[in-house]
Amino acid sequence: MSNSESTNTLKTLIDLTKAVLTVVVASCVVVLLIYVYFAVKHDWALAQKPEHLAQFGNYLTGTVGIALAFATLFVLTLSMILQKHDNTNAIRASTQAFILNEFRSAIKEVKDDLEAHNKAFSIEQSKLPGSTDSITATMYYWDLFHGGLRDSAPGENPERIIVVDTNWNDFFDVNERLEEYNREKLYRYAVKLAKLRLLIARYLEKGGLSDVFLEEVVDAQASIKYLEKPISMVCNINEPSKVTRAVKMVYEASVELIAVTEKCSLDS
């Protein structure tokens, strides 16, 4: 239990003890007022005999004793409840810390795996529709999901993956121009990249600090920017290629991460 929680618990007990003592004093005052009322009603006859005074003293002592007994029992019971509540909070905080640490470990493992498998590959396409001239672009798997392509080659076939920047479009026919080996590797890379962003989203939902993964959030924003147009072009394809599915997978995971990040920012 933290120092602040201990201080709050002690303050609560002190406040409740004050309240109970107030009730005890009030009970004594009530008994005294009742005695005075009956004494005045009987012209103070009750106050003229020692046995009456003794009886009043017994009433007063009994009232105070009962009130103190109940007050003590109340304070002890409440103290036990508060202690149990603090223990529950401590266990909950410890469990959350463990869960967040597990998420951070899993995220680091996926990040390391992505870095290790971010290989370079080349892809070829025609400069213009119907042209025999072609261009070859070499990039890393990471580049395809973050706007790393820069060769201008317009086209209209929705089967092509399109990466969009401010002043250029890249249309790559992934089914014919990209080797099966690279398509498979690229798809596996996309699975890991999507997993990374979904893990970070779950981490934030569990109460993790968004500052820890600011770079990954910025990367997700870049993916949304550069892949939004490709996704809109291939969304109606009945049998999308592996690379098309890979792009869609990363895009959707990026959208979810940004949505969770924005929600956590509003809640904080």
C-alpha positions in Angstrom: 0.0 0.0 0.0 1.4 3.4 -0.9 2.0 6.3 1.5 -0.9 8.3 0.0 -3.3 5.3 0.5 -2.2 4.9 4.1 -2.6 8.6 4.8 -6.1 8.5 3.3 -7.1 5.5 5.3 -5.8 7.1 8.6 -7.6 10.3 7.8 -10.8 8.4 7.2 -10.6 6.6 10.5 -9.9 9.9 12.4 -12.9 11.5 10.8 -15.1 8.6 11.6 -13.8 8.5 15.2 -14.6 12.2 15.5 -18.1 11.5 14.2 -18.7 8.7 16.7 -17.5 10.8 19.6 -19.8 13.5 18.5 -22.7 10.9 18.7 -21.6 9.9 22.2 -21.5 13.4 23.4 -24.9 14.1 21.8 -26.3 11.0 23.5 -25.1 12.3 26.9 -26.6 15.7 26.2 -29.9 14.1 25.3 -30.0 12.1 28.5 -29.2 15.2 30.5 -31.9 17.2 28.8 -34.4 14.4 29.4 -33.4 14.4 33.1 -33.8 18.2 33.3 -37.1 18.0 31.6 -38.6 15.5 34.1 -36.9 17.4 37.0 -38.5 20.7 36.0 -41.8 18.9 35.4 -41.8 17.6 39.0 -40.5 20.8 40.5 -37.0 19.3 40.8 -38.3 16.7 43.2 -36.2 14.1 41.3 -33.1 16.1 42.0 -33.7 16.4 45.8 -33.2 12.8 46.6 -29.8 11.1 46.5 -31.3 7.9 45.0 -32.7 9.9 42.1 -29.4 11.5 41.5 -27.8 8.0 41.6 -30.3 6.7 39.2 -29.6 9.5 36.8 -25.9 8.8 37.1 -26.5 5.2 36.3 -28.6 6.2 33.3 -25.9 8.6 32.1 -23.1 6.1 32.7 -25.0 3.3 31.0 -25.7 5.5 28.0 -22.1 6.5 27.7 -20.9 2.9 28.1 -23.3 1.5 25.5 -22.5 4.4 23.1 -18.7 3.8 23.6 -19.1 0.1 23.1 -21.0 0.5 19.9 -18.6 3.2 18.8 -15.6 1.0 19.4 -17.2 -1.9 17.6 -18.1 0.4 14.7 -14.6 1.8 14.4 -13.0 -1.7 14.6 -15.3 -3.1 12.0 -14.8 -0.1 9.7 -11.1 -0.3 10.2 -11.2 -4.0 9.1 -13.3 -3.1 6.0 -10.9 -0.3 5.0 -7.9 -2.5 5.5 -9.4 -5.2 3.4 -10.3 -2.6 0.8 -6.7 -1.3 0.8 -5.3 -4.9 0.5 -7.7 -5.5 -2.4 -6.5 -2.3 -4.1 -2.8 -3.3 -3.5 -3.4 -6.7 -5.0 -5.2 -5.1 -8.0 -2.4 -2.6 -8.5 0.2 -5.4 -8.3 -1.8 -7.5 -10.8 -2.1 -4.6 -13.2 1.6 -3.9 -12.9 2.3 -7.5 -13.7 0.0 -7.5 -16.7 1.4 -4.3 -18.1 4.9 -5.7 -17.7 3.9 -8.8 -19.6 2.5 -6.7 -22.4 5.7 -4.6 -22.6 7.7 -7.8 -22.8 5.5 -9.2 -25.5 5.6 -5.9 -27.4 9.4 -5.8 -27.2 9.6 -9.4 -28.5 7.5 -8.6 -31.5 9.5 -5.4 -32.2 12.7 -7.3 -32.1 11.2 -9.9 -34.4 10.1 -7.3 -36.9 13.5 -5.7 -37.0 15.2 -9.0 -37.6 12.8 -9.9 -40.5 12.7 -6.5 -42.2 14.5 -7.7 -45.3 14.9 -5.8 -48.6 13.1 -7.0 -51.8 12.6 -5.7 -55.3 9.5 -5.3 -57.3 9.0 -4.5 -61.0 6.2 -2.8 -62.9 5.6 -0.9 -66.1 6.1 2.8 -66.0 2.8 3.4 -67.9 -0.2 1.1 -68.7 0.7 -0.9 -71.8 4.3 0.2 -71.8 7.1 -2.3 -72.3 9.4 -0.1 -70.2 9.5 -1.0 -66.6 11.0 0.2 -63.3 12.3 -1.8 -60.4 11.9 -0.5 -56.9 13.9 -1.9 -54.0 12.6 -1.4 -50.5 12.2 -3.1 -47.1 9.1 -4.9 -46.0 8.5 -2.0 -43.5 8.5 0.5 -46.4 5.5 -0.9 -48.1 3.3 -0.1 -45.1 4.8 3.4 -44.4 4.9 5.2 -47.7 8.5 4.2 -48.6 7.8 3.8 -52.3 8.7 6.8 -54.5 8.7 5.8 -58.2 5.8 7.4 -60.1 3.9 4.8 -62.2 0.2 5.6 -62.6 -2.3 2.8 -63.3 -6.0 1.9 -62.8 -6.2 -1.8 -62.0 -7.6 -2.2 -58.5 -5.7 -5.5 -58.2 -2.6 -3.4 -57.8 -1.4 -2.1 -54.4 -1.4 1.7 -54.4 0.8 3.7 -52.0 -0.1 7.3 -52.0 2.0 10.4 -51.1 1.3 14.1 -51.7 2.4 14.3 -55.3 2.8 10.7 -56.5 1.1 7.3 -56.8 2.6 3.9 -56.9 0.7 1.0 -58.5 2.3 -2.4 -58.1 0.9 -5.5 -59.5 1.7 -7.8 -56.6 0.3 -10.9 -58.1 2.6 -11.0 -61.1 5.5 -8.7 -60.3 6.4 -9.9 -56.8 7.9 -13.3 -56.3 5.9 -15.8 -54.2 8.7 -16.1 -51.7 8.5 -12.3 -51.0 4.7 -12.3 -51.0 4.8 -15.0 -48.3 7.5 -13.2 -46.3 5.7 -9.9 -46.7 2.4 -11.4 -45.4 4.1 -12.9 -42.4 5.7 -9.5 -41.7 2.3 -7.8 -41.9 0.9 -10.3 -39.4 3.6 -9.4 -36.9 3.2 -5.7 -37.5 -0.5 -5.9 -37.0 0.0 -7.9 -33.9 2.4 -5.3 -32.5 -0.2 -2.5 -32.9 -3.0 -4.6 -31.4 -0.8 -5.5 -28.4 0.0 -1.8 -27.9 -3.8 -1.0 -28.1 -4.5 -3.7 -25.5 -1.7 -2.3 -23.3 -3.2 1.2 -23.4 -6.6 -0.2 -22.6 -5.2 -1.9 -19.5 -3.9 1.5 -18.3 -0.5 1.6 -19.8 1.3 4.9 -20.4 0.9 6.1 -24.0 4.2 8.0 -23.8 6.0 4.7 -23.8 5.0 3.9 -27.4 4.7 7.3 -29.0 7.0 6.3 -31.9 4.7 3.3 -32.7 1.7 5.5 -32.6 3.3 7.9 -35.1 4.1 4.9 -37.3 0.5 3.8 -37.2 -0.6 7.2 -38.2 1.7 7.0 -41.2 0.3 3.6 -42.2 -3.2 5.0 -42.1 -2.2 8.0 -44.3 -0.4 5.9 -46.9 -2.6 2.8 -47.0 -6.1 4.5 -46.9 -6.2 4.9 -50.7 -4.9 1.4 -51.4 -7.5 -0.1 -49.1 -10.3 1.9 -50.8 -9.1 0.6 -54.2 -9.1 -3.1 -53.2 -12.0 -3.3 -50.7 -14.4 -4.9 -53.2 -12.0 -7.7 -54.4 -13.5 -11.1 -53.8 -10.2 -13.0 -53.6 -7.5 -10.5 -52.6 -3.9 -11.4 -52.9 -1.7 -12.1 -49.9 -0.1 -8.6 -50.2 -3.6 -7.1 -50.4 -4.6 -8.9 -47.3 -1.4 -7.9 -45.6 -2.0 -4.2 -46.4 -5.6 -4.4 -45.1 -4.4 -6.2 -41.9 -1.9 -3.5 -41.1 -4.3 -0.7 -41.9 -7.1 -2.1 -39.7 -4.7 -2.7 -36.8 -3.3 0.9 -37.2 -6.8 2.4 -37.2 -7.7 0.5 -34.0 -4.5 1.6 -32.3 -5.1 5.3 -33.1 -8.7 5.0 -31.9 -7.7 3.5 -28.6 -4.9 6.1 -28.2 -7.4 9.0 -28.8 -10.0 7.4 -26.4 -7.3 7.0 -23.6 -6.3 10.6 -24.1 -9.9 11.8 -23.7 -10.3 9.6 -20.6 -7.1 10.8 -18.9 
